Amino acid sequence: MRQFVDEWGNPWVASAARDAGGDYKGRYYLTIERAGAGEHASAVELADVRWNSLKTARRTLATMSGVELRRRLRSALGRKPAE
């Protein structure tokens, strides 16, 4: 799990979620959600950012820059359908 802020100073949390499928390759994928939004917050999923293990996902998230996380967030929000 990795906390960061967007361009407007809003806090976000990037983490890895597990895909329920049977394939072990790319089982974990990137999710980003607003920090402190509680249980009812909907996470934005980036299914194209995948890892084979939780260990690799955590290591990658720990080394990603704030710029990269903000770029991924903009990408995910741009893909999300309007509510």
TORKERO-764163 format. One line per 10 residues: number of its first residue (from 0); for each residue x, y, z of C-alpha. Coordinates in steps of 0.05 Angstrom, whole numbers, plus 32768, in hexadecimal, padded with zeros to 4 digits. Example, Ala and Ser with C-alpha at 12.3 -4.5 7.8 and 13.67 -1.06 7.14 Angstrom:
BEGIN
0) 80F6,7FA6,809C  8111,7FEB,808F
END
This chain:
BEGIN
0) 8000,8000,8000  801A,8045,7FEE  7FFD,8089,7FFF  8006,80C5,7FD1  7FE3,8107,7FBF  7FC7,811D,7F7C  7FD2,8160,7F5B  7F9E,8181,7F87  7FB9,8165,7FC8  7F84,812F,7FD1
10) 7FA0,80F0,7FF4  7F9C,80AD,7FCF  7FB3,8066,7FDF  7FD0,8038,7FAA  7FCF,7FEE,7FB8  7FCC,7FAA,7F98  7F8C,7F80,7F92  7F88,7F36,7F82  7F65,7F1D,7F45  7F37,7EE2,7F54
20) 7F4A,7EBE,7F14  7F71,7E7D,7F13  7FAC,7E97,7EEC  7FE8,7EA7,7F19  8009,7ED5,7EE6  7FF4,7F1C,7EF2  7FC7,7F09,7F2C  7FD0,7F4C,7F50  7FBD,7F8F,7F31  7FC0,7FD8,7F45
30) 7F87,7FFA,7F69  7F83,8043,7F7F  7F51,8060,7FB0  7F47,80A0,7FD6  7F67,809E,801A  7F38,80A1,8055  7EF9,8097,802B  7EE4,805A,8053  7EC5,8019,803D  7E96,8039,800B
40) 7ECD,8057,7FE1  7ED2,8039,7F9C  7F18,8026,7F87  7F31,8036,7F42  7F4F,7FF7,7F24  7F88,7FF6,7EF1  7F84,7FAE,7EDA  7FBB,7FBA,7EA6  7FEF,7FC5,7EDE  7FFB,7F7E,7EF7
50) 802B,7F57,7F22  8036,7F0D,7F2D  803D,7F11,7F78  8029,7F3E,7FB1  8072,7F45,7FC4  8082,7F62,7F7F  8046,7F8F,7F82  805A,7FAC,7FC5  80A2,7FB6,7FAF  808C,7FDA,7F70
60) 805A,8007,7F94  8090,8019,7FC7  80BF,8030,7F91  808D,8054,7F64  8095,80A0,7F64  805C,80CF,7F76  805D,80E7,7F2E  8052,80A1,7F14  801A,8094,7F45  7FF7,80D5,7F31
70) 7FFF,80C2,7EE8  7FE0,807E,7EF5  7FA7,809F,7F1C  7F98,80D0,7EE3  7F98,8095,7EB3  7F68,806D,7EDE  7F38,80A7,7EEA  7F38,80B6,7E9F  7F21,806F,7E91  7EED,806B,7EC8
80) 7EA5,8072,7EAF  7E7E,80AF,7EC7  7E52,80A3,7F03
END
